[in-house]
Amino acid sequence: MSAPGRPVLRILDWTEFTAGAALDSAGGRRTALTVGVFDGLHRGHQVLLRAVLEKAPECLPLVISFRNNPKQFFSPGAWEGDILSLRQKLDLFREGGIPLIVLIDFSEEFSRMTGGDFLETLRVSGNPGYVAVGSNFHCGYRMDTGAEGIRSFFQGTGALVEVFESMTLGESRISSSRVRRAVRAGDLGEASELLGRPVELDLGNPLPGPDLRFRVSGRILPPPGAWPVLIRQGSLPPAEGEALVGGGGEITLTLPGNAAFHAGAETAFADAGLSWRVAFC
């Protein structure tokens, strides 16, 4: 459920978007949109989200993002994983107050769309009055259109394009790649600073058996070892525990002194519809 006073997040696919569903949601208003992969939703991404939210209620805030990471499509062998699951990302958009998101299934066909064609689709189907992008953002076939190209495209359309410079932490810019490197190196303190919140992992549901064992794929994990965590499931209060990260994406949870969380306990945590998550302390 959405928090009190928060809008419900409506999720559209690209086909629904191009058929005019976003215009229906806007109800005659223009949109304030931002576009990107948003893996991690780090502090730099949060600047873009705040920018579009500040245009409400005159404009409808709209996020254009991807169901699958384009980098994984282009380099599947080199791709090491995402920071967030799609479920986590959508939860963060919802908690942040974003009312509408378009999720693109990145495909061979979509990869061949030029930046100009992509922006024209945003103009026609999104009717933006405001566009927020990062200075290093590119779109289109072979990344043919950058932030300044986006600014030029929307000139004369009545849409204001605002280009935001990258945020920095220390001497380097904040980026999803930097978050991934920090998590992989076990520097979860730096990763948390970059994200603006603790590093959290969506574990899904436990593997069959008496222990709380999980197998995580497609995510960036810290190095093998025992890590202190807060364990969450659904809306129940978090519990302190330990996550043992092993090889092959296997993670085992232990909760010393908290019988309610132990595997085999007759508690609400047996509900397979609720994903388990851990926040690294």
C-alpha positions in Angstrom: 0.0 0.0 0.0 1.1 3.6 -0.6 2.0 5.7 2.4 -0.7 8.3 3.4 -0.6 11.3 1.1 1.5 9.4 -1.5 0.1 8.8 -5.0 -0.4 5.3 -6.3 2.4 4.4 -8.8 0.9 3.6 -12.2 3.2 1.4 -14.4 2.9 1.5 -18.2 4.8 -0.4 -20.8 6.1 1.2 -24.0 3.1 0.1 -26.0 0.7 1.6 -23.6 2.7 4.8 -23.4 2.8 5.2 -27.2 -1.0 4.6 -27.3 -1.6 7.6 -25.1 -2.0 6.2 -21.6 0.3 8.8 -20.1 -1.7 11.6 -21.7 -4.8 10.1 -20.2 -3.2 10.1 -16.7 -2.1 13.7 -17.1 -5.7 14.8 -17.7 -4.8 17.7 -20.0 -1.7 18.7 -18.1 1.8 18.5 -19.5 4.3 16.1 -17.9 7.5 16.7 -16.1 9.7 13.8 -17.1 13.1 12.3 -16.5 14.6 9.3 -18.2 17.3 6.8 -17.3 18.2 3.3 -16.0 18.2 4.6 -12.4 20.0 1.5 -11.1 20.6 2.0 -7.4 18.6 5.3 -7.4 21.6 7.0 -5.9 21.9 10.6 -4.7 22.5 11.9 -8.2 19.3 10.2 -9.5 17.4 11.6 -6.5 18.2 15.1 -7.7 16.4 14.4 -11.0 13.4 12.9 -9.2 13.1 15.9 -7.0 13.3 18.2 -10.0 10.3 16.6 -11.7 8.3 16.3 -8.5 8.7 20.0 -7.9 6.8 20.7 -11.1 3.6 19.1 -9.6 0.7 19.7 -9.6 1.0 21.9 -12.7 2.7 19.0 -14.5 2.4 15.3 -13.9 5.8 13.8 -12.8 6.7 10.9 -15.2 9.7 8.6 -15.1 10.9 6.8 -18.3 13.0 3.8 -17.3 13.8 0.2 -18.3 12.6 -3.2 -17.1 16.0 -4.7 -18.0 19.4 -2.9 -17.9 20.6 -2.0 -21.5 24.2 -2.7 -20.5 23.2 -6.3 -19.8 21.7 -6.5 -23.3 24.8 -5.1 -25.0 27.4 -7.0 -22.9 25.8 -10.0 -21.2 29.2 -11.7 -20.6 30.7 -8.6 -18.9 27.6 -7.6 -16.9 28.1 -8.3 -13.2 24.6 -7.5 -12.0 22.3 -4.7 -10.9 22.3 -2.9 -7.6 18.5 -3.1 -7.2 15.9 -5.6 -8.2 13.1 -4.2 -10.3 10.8 -4.6 -7.3 13.1 -2.6 -5.1 13.4 0.2 -7.7 9.6 0.4 -8.1 9.2 0.5 -4.3 11.6 3.5 -4.1 9.8 5.3 -6.9 6.5 4.8 -5.1 7.9 5.8 -1.7 9.4 8.9 -3.3 6.0 10.0 -4.6 6.4 9.3 -8.3 2.9 8.7 -9.7 3.7 7.4 -13.2 6.5 5.3 -14.7 7.0 3.8 -18.2 9.1 0.6 -18.2 10.8 -0.2 -21.5 11.7 -3.8 -22.4 15.0 -3.1 -23.9 15.3 -5.3 -27.1 17.2 -5.5 -30.4 14.4 -3.5 -32.1 14.5 -0.8 -29.4 18.2 -0.6 -29.5 18.1 0.5 -33.1 15.8 3.5 -32.4 17.6 6.8 -33.0 17.8 9.4 -30.3 15.6 11.7 -32.5 12.9 9.0 -32.9 13.0 8.3 -29.2 12.7 12.0 -28.3 9.9 12.5 -30.8 8.0 9.6 -29.1 8.5 11.3 -25.7 7.2 14.6 -27.2 4.1 13.1 -28.8 3.2 10.5 -26.2 4.4 12.4 -23.1 3.7 16.0 -23.9 6.5 17.2 -21.6 6.5 20.7 -20.2 9.7 20.0 -18.4 12.6 17.5 -18.9 15.3 16.7 -16.4 18.4 14.8 -17.5 22.0 14.3 -16.2 24.8 15.9 -18.1 26.3 12.4 -19.0 23.0 11.0 -20.3 22.8 9.6 -23.8 20.1 7.9 -25.8 19.4 6.4 -29.2 21.2 4.0 -31.5 24.9 3.9 -30.6 24.2 6.6 -28.0 23.8 9.2 -30.8 22.0 11.9 -28.7 23.4 13.5 -25.5 22.0 16.0 -23.0 22.7 19.0 -25.2 21.1 17.3 -28.1 18.0 16.7 -26.0 18.0 20.4 -25.1 18.2 21.3 -28.8 15.4 18.9 -29.8 12.9 20.4 -27.4 13.6 24.0 -28.3 10.4 25.6 -29.6 8.1 22.9 -28.1 7.4 24.8 -24.9 9.3 22.2 -22.9 12.0 23.5 -20.5 15.1 21.1 -20.5 17.2 21.2 -17.4 20.6 19.5 -17.5 22.1 18.6 -14.1 25.8 18.1 -13.6 26.9 15.0 -11.8 27.1 15.1 -8.0 30.4 14.3 -6.5 31.5 12.6 -3.3 35.1 13.2 -2.5 37.0 13.7 -5.7 34.9 11.4 -7.9 31.4 11.7 -9.3 28.5 9.6 -7.9 27.5 6.9 -10.3 25.9 3.5 -10.4 29.2 2.0 -11.5 30.9 3.5 -8.4 28.2 2.0 -6.2 28.8 -1.4 -7.8 32.5 -1.2 -7.3 32.1 -0.2 -3.6 29.7 -3.1 -2.9 31.9 -5.6 -4.7 34.9 -4.4 -2.7 33.0 -4.7 0.6 33.1 -1.0 1.2 29.4 -0.8 2.2 30.0 2.5 4.1 30.9 4.3 0.9 28.2 2.6 -1.1 25.6 3.8 1.5 27.0 7.3 1.3 26.6 7.2 -2.5 23.1 5.8 -2.3 21.9 8.1 0.6 20.6 5.0 2.4 21.9 1.6 3.5 22.7 -1.0 0.9 19.7 -3.4 0.7 19.4 -6.7 -1.1 16.2 -8.3 -2.3 16.6 -12.0 -1.5 13.3 -13.2 -2.9 12.0 -16.4 -1.1 14.0 -19.1 0.7 15.2 -22.3 -0.9 13.6 -25.5 0.3 15.0 -26.9 3.5 15.3 -26.1 7.2 17.6 -23.1 6.9 17.0 -19.6 5.6 19.0 -20.0 2.5 18.6 -17.9 -0.6 20.1 -17.9 -4.1 20.5 -14.4 -5.6 21.2 -13.9 -9.3 21.7 -10.8 -11.3 22.7 -8.6 -8.3 25.9 -7.1 -7.1 27.0 -8.8 -3.8 29.6 -8.0 -1.3 32.6 -10.4 -0.9 32.0 -13.8 0.7 31.8 -13.6 4.5 29.5 -12.9 7.4 27.8 -9.5 7.3 25.6 -7.8 10.0 22.2 -7.0 8.6 18.7 -5.9 9.4 16.3 -8.6 8.0 12.9 -7.5 6.7 9.9 -9.3 5.3 6.7 -7.5 4.3 5.6 -4.8 6.8 6.9 -6.7 9.9 9.5 -5.0 12.1 13.1 -5.6 11.1 15.2 -8.0 13.1 19.0 -7.9 13.6 20.8 -10.9 12.1 23.7 -12.0 10.0 24.0 -12.7 6.3 26.5 -15.3 5.3 27.5 -14.6 1.7 28.8 -17.7 -0.1 29.7 -18.6 -3.6 27.3 -18.9 -6.5 25.1 -16.1 -5.1 24.0 -18.2 -2.1 23.1 -16.3 1.1 22.2 -17.8 4.5 20.5 -15.8 7.2 20.9 -16.3 10.9 19.0 -14.5 13.7 20.6 -15.2 17.1 18.1 -15.1 19.9 15.2 -14.2 17.7 13.1 -17.4 17.5 10.3 -15.8 15.5 12.6 -15.5 12.5 14.1 -19.0 12.6 13.3 -21.3 9.8 10.5 -23.7 10.8 8.9 -21.3 13.2 5.2 -21.0 12.8 5.0 -17.3 12.0 3.7 -15.0 9.3 7.1 -15.1 7.7 6.1 -18.4 6.0 4.0 -16.3 3.5 5.8 -17.0 0.2 4.2 -13.9 -1.3 6.4 -11.6 0.7 10.0 -11.1 -0.4 12.8 -11.3 2.1 15.2 -8.3 2.2 18.4 -7.4 4.1 19.9 -4.0 4.8 23.6 -4.2 5.5 24.5 -2.4 8.8 
